[in-house]
Amino acid sequence: MTNELQIYIDGQYYPKSQAKISVYDHGFLYGDGVFEGIRAYNGVVFKLKEHVDRLYRSAHAITLNIPITQEEMVQAVVETLRKNKMKDSYIRLIVSRGVGDLGLDPRKCPKAGIIIIADTINIKAGNASETGVTALITWVRRNPVDATTSEVKSLNYLNSILGKIEANACGADEAICLEQNGCIAEGVGENVFIVKNGEILTPPTSTGALAGITAEAIYKLCEKLKIKLTITNLTPFMIFTADEAFFTGTAMEVVPIREVNKRVIGSGKPGPVTKKLMAEFKKVIADPVNGTKI
C-alpha cells in the first residue's frame, strides 16, 4: 500500500503493515523499556527536547543504554514526521531493552531497540473540553516509589490499564489513582490539578506521579498569570470539595473534571481558572518557540 504510515525501527523505515518486532524482545516479553508520547502541532513538535530528555532520564533509571544521542533521537523523530508528511501528529517514541532470550536477565539483550510511530490519537470523550469529564478514584493504587514507580515512563502500564478497566466498568471517563498512603497520585495517564479559592494545588512526584511535560507548562503559566500554585499532597476529600479540577497530559492536553465518584466538582461545569489555563495553553502550543520545527 503506497499510503501506509512509515514506522521507524532501529534506523530503518517500514510500512505499517510490515513494521514488526521479535517475539523475543524484552519490551514485549516483560514491559522492559521506556517510551514517550509527543505531539506535533502545525509543523512544530511541542517540547520535543524536553520529551527526549525525560526519555533518557527514564532509561537511566532502569539502566537502559540508548544507542544514539539525544540530538540524534530528536532528528529521528523529525525525520519520521517528514517522511510521513505529517504536520499534526501524535508520536509514540519507544525504546525497548531489545532482543534477548526467554529469561529475565537484561544482559542477554545486547542492544536496545528504538521505534518511532507518527499517527493520530483521540482519547477525549465527545466535547470533553467544553463539558468536562467524569472520574473515578480506583481501587488500584499507584506502585510505590521504591517499586515500579510511575516516575519512570516505562512500557509496563498494567497498573494504569487496571484502573482504566474499573473506570470503564463503572461508566466513568477516567480513573484517578491513589498512592500507598491514600493521597492522590495522578490519573491513569494524566496529572491531576485542583482549584480552591482561586489557588491551584497538585500532587508531588514523590507520590509516584510522572513529572508531566504539560503539567510543567501549567506551572509556568501559573507563574505568568500570577496564580498561586502549590505542590502538595491531595486527599480524596480535597478533590471532592474543590472549586475546580482538571487533568493535564500530552494526549489529553488540559481537560476539566466535572465529577469524581459521583460528587459534582464545583458548579459541575469548567470553572474560570481552568478555562483561562486552557485558553493560555492553546497559545503556548501555537507558539513555535515552544517546540522543534519539522
C-alpha positions in Angstrom: 0.0 0.0 0.0 1.5 3.3 -1.1 -0.2 5.5 1.5 0.8 3.4 4.5 2.4 5.1 7.5 6.2 4.6 7.7 7.4 3.3 11.0 10.9 3.9 12.2 12.6 0.8 13.6 16.3 0.9 14.5 17.2 3.4 11.8 15.1 1.9 9.0 11.6 2.7 7.8 8.9 0.0 7.3 5.3 0.3 6.1 2.8 0.0 9.0 1.7 -3.5 7.8 5.3 -4.7 7.8 6.6 -3.0 11.0 7.3 -5.9 13.4 9.5 -6.7 16.4 10.9 -10.1 17.6 8.8 -12.1 20.0 12.0 -12.4 22.0 12.1 -8.6 22.5 12.1 -7.8 26.3 9.8 -4.9 25.7 7.2 -7.3 24.5 8.0 -10.2 26.9 8.4 -8.1 30.1 7.5 -4.5 29.5 11.2 -3.8 29.8 11.7 -0.4 28.2 10.6 3.2 28.2 8.5 5.5 26.0 7.2 9.0 25.3 4.0 10.3 23.8 4.7 13.5 22.0 2.5 16.0 20.0 3.2 17.9 16.8 1.0 21.0 16.0 1.1 22.8 12.7 4.6 21.6 11.8 6.2 22.1 15.2 6.9 19.2 17.7 5.8 20.5 21.1 8.5 20.3 23.7 10.4 17.7 21.8 13.7 18.2 23.5 12.0 18.1 26.9 10.3 14.8 26.0 13.6 13.3 24.7 15.3 14.4 27.9 12.7 12.7 30.0 13.0 9.5 27.9 16.7 9.4 28.6 16.1 10.0 32.3 13.7 7.1 32.4 16.2 4.9 30.6 19.0 5.9 33.0 16.8 5.0 36.0 16.3 1.4 34.7 20.0 1.2 33.4 18.9 1.0 29.8 21.6 2.3 27.4 20.0 4.1 24.4 22.4 3.5 21.4 22.0 7.0 19.9 22.5 10.5 21.3 19.6 12.8 22.4 20.2 15.1 19.4 20.2 12.1 17.1 16.9 11.0 18.7 15.4 14.5 18.1 16.4 14.3 14.4 15.0 10.8 14.1 11.6 12.0 15.3 11.6 15.0 13.0 12.6 12.8 10.0 9.8 10.3 10.8 7.3 13.2 10.6 8.8 14.5 7.4 8.7 11.0 5.8 5.1 10.7 6.6 4.3 14.3 5.6 2.6 15.0 8.9 2.4 18.5 10.4 -0.1 17.5 13.1 0.5 14.2 14.8 0.8 12.1 18.0 4.2 10.5 18.2 5.0 7.4 20.1 8.7 7.1 20.8 9.7 3.7 22.3 13.0 2.3 23.5 13.0 -1.4 24.4 15.7 -3.4 26.1 15.9 -5.3 22.9 16.0 -8.9 21.7 17.2 -11.4 24.3 16.0 -14.9 25.4 13.1 -16.1 27.5 15.0 -15.3 30.7 14.8 -12.1 32.7 18.5 -11.3 32.6 18.9 -8.0 30.6 22.5 -8.8 29.9 21.1 -11.2 27.3 19.8 -8.2 25.3 22.9 -6.8 23.5 21.3 -3.7 22.0 18.2 -1.6 22.8 15.6 -1.2 20.1 14.2 2.1 19.0 10.7 2.6 17.4 9.1 5.8 16.3 5.4 5.9 15.3 3.8 9.1 13.9 0.0 8.7 13.9 -3.1 10.4 15.4 -4.8 9.9 18.8 -8.1 10.9 20.4 -8.7 10.0 24.0 -11.2 12.8 24.8 -14.8 11.7 25.1 -17.1 13.9 22.9 -16.8 17.6 23.7 -14.9 17.0 26.9 -13.0 20.3 26.8 -16.4 22.1 27.0 -18.3 19.8 29.3 -15.6 18.3 31.4 -15.1 14.6 32.1 -16.2 12.3 34.9 -13.6 10.4 37.0 -13.5 7.5 39.5 -11.0 7.0 42.3 -9.9 3.5 41.5 -9.0 0.7 43.9 -5.8 0.2 42.0 -3.0 2.1 43.9 0.0 3.6 42.2 3.1 1.5 42.7 5.3 3.0 45.4 8.4 5.0 44.6 10.6 2.1 45.7 8.9 -0.3 43.3 8.0 0.2 39.6 7.3 3.9 40.2 5.4 5.9 37.6 8.1 8.5 37.8 9.7 6.2 35.2 7.6 6.3 32.0 8.1 2.5 31.4 6.5 0.1 28.9 4.7 -1.6 31.9 1.3 0.2 32.1 -0.7 -2.6 33.6 -1.3 -0.5 36.8 -2.9 2.2 34.6 -4.8 -0.3 32.5 -6.4 -1.9 35.6 -7.6 1.5 36.7 -9.0 2.3 33.3 -10.8 -1.1 33.2 -12.6 -0.1 36.5 -13.5 3.3 35.2 -14.9 1.7 32.0 -16.9 -0.8 34.1 -18.4 2.0 36.2 -19.2 4.3 33.4 -16.6 7.0 34.2 -14.5 8.6 31.6 -11.2 8.4 33.5 -9.6 6.9 36.7 -7.7 8.6 39.4 -5.1 6.6 41.3 -4.1 7.0 45.0 -0.7 6.3 46.4 0.0 3.9 49.2 -1.0 6.3 52.0 -4.3 7.2 50.3 -3.3 10.5 48.8 -4.0 11.3 45.1 -1.1 10.4 42.8 -2.3 11.0 39.3 -4.8 9.8 36.7 -4.0 6.7 34.7 -2.2 8.7 32.1 -2.5 12.3 33.3 -1.5 14.7 36.1 -4.3 16.0 38.4 -4.8 19.6 39.5 -7.5 21.1 41.7 -8.5 24.8 42.2 -9.6 26.0 45.7 -10.3 29.7 46.4 -8.5 30.7 43.3 -5.3 28.8 44.1 -4.1 25.6 42.3 -2.8 22.5 44.0 -1.3 19.4 42.5 0.5 16.3 43.9 4.3 15.9 44.1 6.2 13.3 42.1 7.0 11.7 45.5 3.6 10.1 45.3 4.8 8.1 42.3 3.4 10.5 39.7 5.1 11.2 36.4 6.7 14.7 36.0 4.4 15.8 33.2 5.6 17.9 30.3 2.1 19.5 30.0 2.0 19.9 33.8 5.3 21.8 33.7 3.7 24.1 31.1 0.9 24.7 33.5 3.3 25.6 36.3 4.9 28.2 34.1 1.5 29.6 33.0 0.5 29.9 36.7 3.7 32.0 37.3 3.0 34.1 34.3 -0.7 34.7 35.3 0.2 35.2 38.9 -1.9 32.3 40.0 -0.6 30.7 43.2 0.3 27.1 42.7 1.3 24.7 45.5 2.7 21.2 45.1 1.3 19.2 48.0 -0.4 16.0 48.9 -4.1 15.9 47.9 -6.7 13.7 49.7 -9.9 12.5 48.1 -11.8 14.9 50.3 -9.8 17.8 48.8 -10.8 16.9 45.2 -14.4 16.2 46.2 -14.7 19.7 47.7 -12.6 21.5 45.2 -14.0 24.5 43.3 -12.5 23.1 40.0 -10.4 20.2 38.9 -8.6 19.3 35.7 -6.3 16.7 34.1 -3.2 17.5 32.0 -1.3 15.3 29.7 0.2 15.2 26.2 -2.6 13.2 24.7 -5.4 14.8 26.7 -3.9 18.4 26.9 -5.9 20.2 29.5 -9.4 18.9 30.3 -11.8 19.9 33.1 -13.1 17.3 35.6 -16.8 17.8 36.4 -17.4 14.8 38.7 -15.4 12.4 40.9 -17.0 9.3 42.3 -20.5 10.9 41.7 -19.5 14.1 43.6 -20.0 17.1 41.4 -16.9 19.3 41.4 -17.8 23.0 41.9 -20.6 24.0 39.6 -20.3 20.8 37.5 -19.0 23.0 34.6 -15.5 24.1 33.6 -14.5 26.8 36.0 -12.9 30.2 35.3 -9.4 29.3 36.3 -9.5 26.1 34.3 -10.9 27.8 31.2 -8.2 30.6 31.5 -5.5 28.0 31.6 -6.9 26.0 28.7 -7.0 29.2 26.6 -3.5 30.1 27.5 -2.2 26.6 26.9 -3.5 26.8 23.3 -1.4 29.9 22.9 1.6 28.0 24.2 1.3 25.1 21.8 0.7 27.5 18.9 4.0 29.3 19.6 6.8 27.8 17.5 9.4 28.9 20.2 8.0 26.0 22.4 8.9 23.2 20.0 11.1 21.9 17.3 10.2 22.7 13.7 9.7 19.8 11.4 
